[in-house]
Amino acid sequence: MEQYAQYSVAFAFQSTAQILVELGFSGSVIALVGSRVYNKEVLGGYIKAGKFFRNRLFAVVGVICLVGFPIITSHHQWPYYITILLLVAILSNLYLSGNSAFYASPLIIHARLKDFYRIQLKSGLFRLSFLGILSIFSIINAWLAALATSFLIWYNGKHYKDRSQEYIIEPASSSSETKKEMLQYVKPVMPGIIYSAFSAQIALFLISIFGNTQNIAEVGALGRVGQIFFILNAASSTLIVPFLARQPGEGLSKKYFSIISGALAIAALLSIIAFLFPQPFLWIMGSKYDHLDREVGLLVLNSAIIFLNVVMWDMNCSRKWLWYWIPIVSISSNILLQIFLIFKMDLNTTYNVLIYAIILSVFNLSNKVLVAFIGLKKTKDEVNLLSEGS
């Protein structure tokens, strides 16, 4: 159980650092390209500009990891070599993920989804086989599992880059105009991205502070159940974003509501199944976690709400509904809510931490709904003005 706790903390830390090192630049490529999907120079220019920002962010976030991870894990009294090996895995993941972050975009834009998923499937099967062999011989541990993920990221990035070359012409250096455009696109949502980097792992961070090793392992194991939404979250960026980015303003509301209705139906179905039939999810986690039948339903419900957040965020970004007031309102109100809940709730149990996470996820979703309402109204007004002008 301690090994799982170690891996869970490292995974949460790495996930947070990953968001910080990307800071929205890789995700902006598809939206900025828009309808210019067949212009190789434009696509290559945005990728080059995004890598320019990412390389500098990696230098900053890498130093933060070197200092922060040992501090966060110090009170768990893990052996020094474990902390060092986990830190090596975190930094290698951050460094190697650059190619995956940017060179997947051309494949997504050009609907090369077969290549996109085949690469992930091959690397995923290798990682599963490798960890399976280690498990058979009882030599699997947290740092080996983390380093196996580094290989997966390297493999994916290498093959994404190879497959994307026919769609891009990458300049020797990024132009100042392209970098300025990309920075202007990302700047309004930077505070929100930075905040979400930490809030996305809030459950594990809180249980690390208020709970014990068993609680950490429980939240980590439950988090793996939440990975059933991984494919759905990925589908949002690979299918929905390029589709919605190319749509004209006329008829946008209908397409928007059709997509969110489908996502809501999927989220509701999976949540109901988890509450009514938790046993299959417990089998996935293992016999040590059989007592978490109530918590499974809460975890899947929270993951479902996060999935809806992801879908609405992707759709809003694809339409460039990014305004400076959004992070000011959402972050300040979210922090106030968290402070209130921390003082009012007993957060030394896995169950209560999951309730805490659900409340925050619902609140974050309400912010996305507000942005969508304003964005759709703005688009409708623009369409009406064009119609009157013609």
C-alpha positions in Angstrom: 0.0 0.0 0.0 2.9 2.3 0.7 4.2 1.8 -2.9 0.8 2.8 -4.2 0.8 5.9 -2.0 4.3 6.9 -3.3 3.2 6.5 -6.9 -0.1 8.4 -6.3 1.7 11.4 -4.8 4.3 11.4 -7.6 1.6 11.1 -10.2 -0.4 14.0 -8.7 2.7 16.2 -8.5 3.7 15.3 -12.1 0.2 16.0 -13.4 0.2 19.5 -11.7 3.7 20.2 -13.1 2.6 19.1 -16.5 -0.3 21.6 -16.7 2.1 24.4 -15.5 4.7 23.6 -18.1 2.1 23.6 -20.9 0.2 26.6 -19.5 -2.3 26.4 -22.4 0.2 26.9 -25.2 -0.1 23.4 -26.7 -3.9 23.5 -26.4 -4.1 26.8 -28.3 -2.7 25.5 -31.5 -5.9 24.0 -32.9 -8.0 27.0 -32.0 -5.5 29.5 -33.5 -5.1 27.6 -36.7 -8.9 27.5 -37.1 -9.9 27.0 -40.8 -6.2 27.3 -42.0 -5.7 23.6 -41.5 -4.0 23.0 -44.9 -1.5 25.8 -44.5 1.6 23.9 -43.4 3.6 27.1 -42.7 0.9 28.4 -40.3 0.6 25.2 -38.4 4.3 24.8 -38.2 4.7 28.4 -37.0 2.3 27.9 -34.1 4.0 24.7 -33.0 7.4 26.4 -33.1 6.0 29.3 -31.1 4.4 27.0 -28.5 7.6 25.1 -28.1 9.5 28.4 -27.5 7.3 29.2 -24.5 7.3 25.6 -23.3 11.1 25.3 -23.2 11.3 28.3 -20.9 8.5 27.2 -18.7 10.2 23.8 -18.3 13.3 25.5 -16.9 11.2 27.3 -14.3 8.8 24.4 -13.4 11.8 22.0 -13.3 13.5 24.0 -10.6 10.2 24.2 -8.7 10.0 20.4 -8.9 13.5 19.9 -7.6 12.7 22.0 -4.6 9.1 21.3 -4.0 8.7 17.5 -4.3 11.2 16.6 -1.6 9.6 19.2 0.7 6.1 17.8 0.1 7.2 14.2 0.7 9.5 14.8 3.6 6.9 14.2 6.3 6.2 10.7 4.9 9.8 9.7 5.8 10.3 7.7 2.6 13.9 6.6 1.8 16.0 9.3 0.1 16.7 7.1 -3.0 12.9 6.6 -3.5 12.3 10.4 -3.5 15.2 10.9 -5.9 14.0 8.2 -8.4 10.5 9.5 -8.3 11.8 13.0 -8.9 13.8 11.7 -11.9 10.6 10.2 -13.3 8.7 13.4 -12.8 11.3 15.5 -14.6 11.8 13.0 -17.4 8.0 13.0 -18.0 7.9 16.8 -18.2 10.8 17.0 -20.6 9.7 14.2 -22.9 6.1 15.2 -23.1 6.8 18.2 -25.2 6.6 16.3 -28.5 3.4 14.6 -27.5 1.9 18.0 -26.5 2.5 19.7 -29.8 3.0 17.1 -32.6 -0.3 15.4 -31.8 -2.1 18.6 -33.0 -1.5 18.0 -36.8 -2.9 14.5 -36.5 -6.0 15.7 -34.7 -6.6 18.6 -37.1 -6.3 16.3 -40.1 -8.5 13.6 -38.5 -5.7 11.1 -38.5 -7.2 9.5 -35.4 -6.3 6.0 -36.4 -2.6 6.9 -36.3 -3.1 9.0 -33.1 -4.7 6.1 -31.1 -2.6 3.3 -32.6 0.5 5.0 -31.2 -1.0 5.3 -27.8 -2.3 1.7 -27.9 1.1 0.3 -28.8 2.9 2.2 -26.0 0.1 1.4 -23.5 0.3 -2.3 -24.3 4.0 -2.3 -23.8 3.7 -0.5 -20.5 1.0 -2.9 -19.3 3.1 -5.9 -20.3 6.2 -4.5 -18.6 4.4 -3.8 -15.4 2.6 -7.2 -15.6 5.9 -9.0 -15.8 7.3 -7.0 -12.8 4.1 -7.9 -10.9 4.5 -11.6 -11.7 8.0 -11.6 -10.2 6.8 -9.3 -7.3 9.4 -6.6 -8.1 7.0 -3.9 -9.2 7.3 -0.6 -7.3 6.4 3.0 -7.5 9.5 4.4 -9.2 9.6 1.6 -11.8 6.0 2.3 -12.7 6.7 6.0 -13.0 9.8 5.5 -15.2 7.7 3.1 -17.4 5.4 6.1 -18.0 8.4 8.1 -19.1 9.1 5.5 -21.8 5.5 5.7 -22.9 5.6 9.5 -23.2 8.9 9.3 -25.2 7.5 6.7 -27.6 4.3 8.6 -28.2 6.1 11.9 -28.8 8.6 10.4 -31.2 6.0 8.8 -33.4 3.6 11.8 -33.3 6.5 14.0 -34.6 7.3 11.5 -37.3 3.7 11.2 -38.5 3.0 14.9 -38.4 5.8 16.0 -40.7 3.7 15.8 -43.8 1.3 18.4 -42.4 3.7 21.0 -41.1 6.6 23.2 -42.2 8.4 24.3 -39.1 10.4 27.5 -39.3 14.0 27.7 -38.0 12.7 30.2 -35.4 9.3 31.4 -34.4 8.2 34.8 -35.5 7.5 37.5 -33.0 4.0 38.0 -34.5 3.1 34.4 -34.0 4.4 34.4 -30.4 2.6 37.6 -29.6 -0.7 36.2 -31.0 -0.3 32.9 -29.0 0.5 34.8 -25.9 -2.5 37.1 -26.3 -4.7 34.1 -26.7 -3.4 32.3 -23.6 -2.8 35.3 -21.3 -6.5 35.8 -20.2 -6.7 32.2 -18.9 -3.2 31.8 -17.5 -4.4 32.4 -13.9 -7.2 29.9 -14.3 -4.8 27.3 -15.7 -2.3 27.8 -12.9 -5.1 27.5 -10.3 -6.6 24.4 -12.0 -3.2 22.7 -12.0 -3.4 22.5 -8.2 -7.1 22.2 -7.8 -7.3 19.2 -10.2 -5.3 17.2 -7.6 -6.9 18.8 -4.5 -8.2 15.5 -3.2 -4.9 13.8 -3.1 -3.1 16.9 -1.7 -5.6 17.3 1.1 -5.5 13.7 2.1 -1.7 13.9 2.1 -1.9 16.7 4.6 -4.8 15.6 6.8 -4.8 11.8 6.3 -2.3 9.0 6.5 -0.5 6.6 4.1 -3.6 4.4 3.8 -5.8 7.3 3.0 -3.4 8.4 0.3 -3.4 4.9 -1.2 -7.2 4.8 -1.2 -7.5 8.2 -3.0 -4.8 7.1 -5.4 -6.6 3.8 -6.1 -9.9 5.5 -6.6 -8.2 7.9 -9.0 -7.3 5.0 -11.2 -11.0 4.2 -11.4 -11.6 7.7 -12.6 -9.3 7.0 -15.6 -12.4 5.5 -17.3 -13.0 9.1 -18.3 -9.5 9.4 -19.8 -10.6 8.3 -23.3 -13.6 10.6 -23.1 -11.5 13.6 -22.0 -9.1 12.9 -24.9 -12.0 12.6 -27.3 -13.1 16.1 -26.3 -9.8 17.6 -27.5 -9.4 15.3 -30.5 -12.9 15.4 -31.9 -14.9 18.3 -30.4 -12.3 21.1 -30.5 -11.4 20.9 -34.2 -15.0 20.4 -35.2 -16.4 23.4 -33.2 -13.5 25.6 -34.1 -14.4 25.4 -37.8 -18.1 26.0 -37.3 -19.7 29.3 -38.4 -21.7 31.4 -35.9 -25.0 30.5 -37.5 -26.4 27.3 -35.9 -23.6 27.2 -33.3 -26.0 27.0 -30.3 -27.7 23.9 -31.6 -24.3 22.1 -32.1 -23.1 23.3 -28.7 -26.2 22.0 -26.9 -26.1 18.7 -28.8 -22.5 18.0 -27.8 -23.1 18.9 -24.1 -26.3 16.9 -24.0 -24.4 13.8 -25.2 -21.7 14.4 -22.7 -24.2 14.8 -19.9 -25.9 11.5 -20.9 -22.6 9.6 -20.8 -21.6 11.2 -17.4 -25.0 10.4 -15.9 -25.0 6.8 -17.1 -21.5 6.0 -15.8 -22.3 7.6 -12.4 -25.5 5.6 -11.9 -23.7 2.4 -12.8 -21.0 3.1 -10.2 -23.5 3.8 -7.5 -25.7 0.8 -8.2 -23.0 -1.7 -9.1 -19.7 -0.7 -7.4 -18.3 -4.2 -7.3 -16.8 -4.3 -10.8 -14.9 -1.1 -10.0 -13.7 -2.6 -6.7 -12.3 -5.6 -8.6 -10.2 -3.3 -10.7 -8.7 -1.7 -7.6 -8.0 -5.0 -5.8 -9.0 -6.8 -2.6 -7.3 -4.3 -0.3 -10.0 -1.7 -1.3 -13.2 -3.7 -1.0 -14.4 -1.4 1.8 -14.6 1.6 -0.6 -18.0 0.7 -2.1 -19.5 4.1 -1.1 -16.4 6.0 -2.2 -16.4 4.4 -5.7 -19.7 6.0 -6.6 -18.6 9.4 -5.3 -15.3 9.2 -7.3 -17.0 8.3 -10.5 -19.5 11.1 -10.0 -16.7 13.6 -9.4 -14.9 12.3 -12.5 -18.1 12.6 -14.5 -18.5 16.3 -13.4 -14.8 16.9 -14.3 -15.5 15.4 -17.7 -18.3 17.9 -18.3 -15.9 20.6 -17.2 -13.4 19.4 -19.7 -15.9 19.3 -22.5 -17.3 22.8 -21.8 -13.8 24.2 -21.4 -12.6 22.8 -24.7 -15.7 24.1 -26.5 -15.4 27.5 -25.0 -11.7 27.7 -25.9 -12.3 26.5 -29.4 -14.6 29.5 -29.9 -12.0 31.8 -28.2 -14.4 32.8 -25.4 -11.5 33.8 -23.2 -11.9 37.0 -21.3 -9.8 38.6 -18.5 -12.6 38.7 -16.0 -13.1 34.9 -16.1 -10.1 33.9 -13.8 -10.7 36.9 -11.5 -14.3 35.8 -10.8 -13.8 32.0 -10.9 -10.5 31.8 -8.9 -11.5 34.3 -6.2 -14.9 32.7 -5.6 -13.4 29.2 -5.7 -10.7 30.0 -3.1 -13.4 31.5 -0.8 -15.4 28.3 -1.1 -12.4 26.1 -0.4 -11.5 28.1 2.7 -15.1 27.8 4.0 -15.2 24.0 3.3 -11.8 23.4 4.9 -13.0 25.0 8.1 -16.4 23.3 8.1 -15.5 19.8 7.0 -13.5 17.0 8.6 -11.0 16.2 5.8 -9.1 13.3 7.4 -11.3 10.6 5.7 -11.4 9.6 2.1 -15.2 9.9 2.0 -15.3 13.5 3.1 -12.4 14.5 0.8 -14.5 13.1 -2.1 -17.5 15.2 -1.0 -15.3 18.2 -0.9 -14.0 17.5 -4.4 -17.5 17.1 -5.8 -18.7 20.4 -4.4 -15.7 22.2 -6.0 -16.3 20.4 -9.3 -19.9 21.5 -9.5 -18.9 25.0 -8.6 -16.3 25.0 -11.4 -18.9 23.7 -13.9 -21.2 26.5 -13.1 -18.5 29.0 -14.1 -18.1 27.2 -17.5 -21.9 27.4 -18.0 -21.8 31.1 -17.4 -19.1 31.6 -20.0 -20.9 29.4 -22.5 -24.1 31.4 -22.0 -22.3 34.7 -22.6 -20.4 33.4 -25.5 -23.4 31.9 -27.3 -25.4 35.1 -26.7 -22.5 37.2 -28.2 -22.3 34.9 -31.2 -26.0 35.1 -31.8 -25.9 38.9 -31.6 -23.0 39.0 -34.2 -25.0 36.7 -36.5 -28.0 38.9 -36.2 -26.0 42.0 -37.0 -24.5 40.3 -40.1 -28.0 39.3 -41.3 -29.4 42.9 -40.8 -26.4 44.3 -42.7 -26.9 42.1 -45.7 
